[in-house]
């Protein structure tokens, strides 16, 4: 089996924005496969709230190029969020500066492939642990911050974001 490191550091709100209206947490992502960075370039200042949701979704479905969970697992920004009428989930889109990795379930294992050419196969239980720890670090920022006050355009998706997050996180904990 291979090894991975998935972590988020310096989880924060963007500077210069009232934190009650900043709905997206940002942070620096560390993602290594067998001691090598998953990406050829840096992974600082990514939208880690969107990344955590995307990662939680990979616990229940693959993230291939052909039918991805989202454009990038680790969006640079989450400037466009909307409720999908097709499946009732919150769609998250960012700019082209995000970072991606492909995720495939293979029995009791998970295979991760990166654009930089890295591949790792780990136990599913290990992937679940990494993803949940990542999500928990991000959620901790929300828990210790003032309550969010989404504007009218953002309220619909924001109200559905957290129930989906918590349901996926709870299902992961049951494993």
C-alpha positions as CSV (number, residue, x, y, z in Angstrom):
1,X,0.0,0.0,0.0
2,X,1.0,3.6,-0.7
3,X,0.9,6.5,1.7
4,X,-0.8,9.9,1.4
5,X,-0.9,13.0,3.5
6,X,-3.9,15.2,3.2
7,X,-4.1,18.2,5.5
8,X,-5.3,21.7,5.6
9,X,-3.4,24.4,7.4
10,X,-4.0,28.1,8.1
11,X,-7.8,27.8,7.7
12,X,-9.1,31.4,7.5
13,X,-11.5,33.9,6.1
14,X,-10.4,36.2,3.4
15,X,-8.9,39.5,4.6
16,X,-10.9,42.6,4.0
17,X,-14.3,40.8,4.0
18,X,-16.7,40.9,6.9
19,X,-16.5,37.3,8.2
20,X,-20.3,37.1,8.7
21,X,-20.7,37.5,4.9
22,X,-17.7,35.5,3.8
23,X,-19.2,32.0,3.3
24,X,-16.1,30.3,2.0
25,X,-13.2,29.2,4.2
26,X,-9.8,29.3,2.6
27,X,-6.6,27.5,3.6
28,X,-3.4,25.9,2.5
29,X,-3.7,22.3,1.4
30,X,-1.0,19.7,1.9
31,X,-1.6,16.7,-0.4
32,X,1.3,14.3,-0.8
33,X,1.4,10.8,-2.3
34,X,4.3,8.7,-1.1
35,X,6.1,11.9,0.1
36,X,5.7,13.8,-3.2
37,X,3.4,16.7,-3.7
38,X,0.3,15.9,-5.7
39,X,0.7,19.1,-7.7
40,X,3.5,20.6,-9.6
41,X,2.8,24.1,-8.2
42,X,1.7,25.4,-4.8
43,X,-1.5,24.7,-3.1
44,X,-2.0,27.7,-0.9
45,X,-5.1,29.8,-0.5
46,X,-7.6,27.3,-1.8
47,X,-11.4,27.3,-1.0
48,X,-11.2,24.6,1.6
49,X,-14.9,24.6,2.5
50,X,-15.7,23.6,-1.1
51,X,-12.8,21.2,-1.1
52,X,-14.1,19.5,2.0
53,X,-17.5,19.1,0.5
54,X,-16.1,17.7,-2.7
55,X,-13.9,15.3,-0.7
56,X,-16.8,14.1,1.4
57,X,-18.6,13.4,-1.8
58,X,-15.7,11.2,-3.0
59,X,-16.4,8.9,0.0
60,X,-19.5,7.8,-1.8
61,X,-18.7,8.2,-5.4
62,X,-15.7,8.1,-7.8
63,X,-14.3,11.4,-9.2
64,X,-13.2,10.5,-12.8
65,X,-12.6,12.9,-15.6
66,X,-15.7,11.6,-17.5
67,X,-18.2,12.2,-14.7
68,X,-16.6,14.2,-12.0
69,X,-17.9,15.2,-8.6
70,X,-16.9,18.7,-9.5
71,X,-14.5,20.5,-11.8
72,X,-11.6,20.6,-9.3
73,X,-11.6,18.7,-6.0
74,X,-9.7,21.7,-4.5
75,X,-11.1,24.9,-6.0
76,X,-9.1,28.0,-5.8
77,X,-12.2,30.0,-5.2
78,X,-15.8,29.2,-4.7
79,X,-17.2,32.2,-6.5
80,X,-20.2,30.4,-7.9
81,X,-22.4,28.1,-5.9
82,X,-25.9,27.1,-6.9
83,X,-28.6,24.5,-6.2
84,X,-28.8,21.9,-8.9
85,X,-32.4,21.1,-10.0
86,X,-31.1,17.8,-11.4
87,X,-30.0,16.2,-8.1
88,X,-30.8,18.7,-5.4
89,X,-27.2,19.2,-4.3
90,X,-25.1,22.3,-4.1
91,X,-22.9,22.8,-7.2
92,X,-19.6,24.6,-6.6
93,X,-17.6,26.2,-9.3
94,X,-14.4,28.2,-9.1
95,X,-11.8,29.7,-11.4
96,X,-9.3,27.7,-13.4
97,X,-6.6,28.0,-10.7
98,X,-8.0,25.1,-8.7
99,X,-6.2,21.7,-8.1
100,X,-7.6,18.4,-9.0
101,X,-7.0,14.7,-8.4
102,X,-9.0,11.7,-9.6
103,X,-10.5,9.3,-7.1
104,X,-11.6,5.7,-7.8
105,X,-13.0,3.1,-5.4
106,X,-11.6,-0.4,-5.9
107,X,-13.1,-2.8,-3.4
108,X,-11.7,-2.0,0.0
109,X,-9.2,0.4,-1.5
110,X,-9.2,3.9,-3.0
111,X,-6.9,4.9,-5.9
112,X,-5.9,8.6,-6.2
113,X,-4.3,9.9,-9.4
114,X,-2.9,13.4,-9.8
115,X,-2.2,15.6,-12.8
116,X,1.5,15.6,-11.8
117,X,1.6,11.9,-12.5
118,X,1.3,10.6,-9.0
119,X,-0.8,7.5,-8.1
120,X,-1.5,6.1,-4.7
121,X,-3.6,3.2,-3.6
122,X,-4.7,3.2,0.0
123,X,-7.3,1.5,2.2
124,X,-10.7,3.0,2.0
125,X,-10.7,3.4,5.8
126,X,-7.6,5.5,5.5
127,X,-9.1,7.7,2.8
128,X,-12.2,8.2,5.0
129,X,-10.0,9.2,7.9
130,X,-8.0,11.7,5.9
131,X,-11.2,13.3,4.4
132,X,-13.0,13.5,7.7
133,X,-10.0,15.1,9.5
134,X,-9.8,17.6,6.7
135,X,-13.5,18.4,6.9
136,X,-13.4,18.7,10.6
137,X,-10.6,21.2,10.6
138,X,-12.6,23.3,8.1
139,X,-15.8,23.1,10.1
140,X,-13.9,24.1,13.3
141,X,-13.4,27.6,11.7
142,X,-17.1,27.9,11.2
143,X,-17.9,26.7,14.7
144,X,-15.6,29.3,16.4
145,X,-16.7,32.2,14.1
146,X,-19.7,34.5,14.2
147,X,-22.8,33.1,12.5
148,X,-23.0,33.5,8.8
149,X,-25.4,36.0,7.2
150,X,-25.8,34.9,3.6
151,X,-27.5,37.4,1.3
152,X,-30.7,36.5,-0.5
153,X,-28.8,35.1,-3.6
154,X,-26.7,32.8,-1.4
155,X,-29.2,31.7,1.2
156,X,-30.8,28.9,-0.8
157,X,-27.6,27.0,-1.4
158,X,-26.1,27.8,2.0
159,X,-29.1,26.4,3.8
160,X,-28.6,23.1,2.0
161,X,-24.8,23.0,2.2
162,X,-24.5,22.2,5.9
163,X,-27.1,19.5,6.1
164,X,-25.5,17.7,3.2
165,X,-22.1,18.1,4.8
166,X,-23.2,16.8,8.2
167,X,-25.1,13.9,6.6
168,X,-22.1,12.8,4.6
169,X,-19.8,13.3,7.6
170,X,-22.1,11.2,9.8
171,X,-22.3,8.4,7.2
172,X,-18.5,8.3,7.1
173,X,-18.3,8.1,10.8
174,X,-20.5,5.0,10.7
175,X,-17.9,3.1,8.7
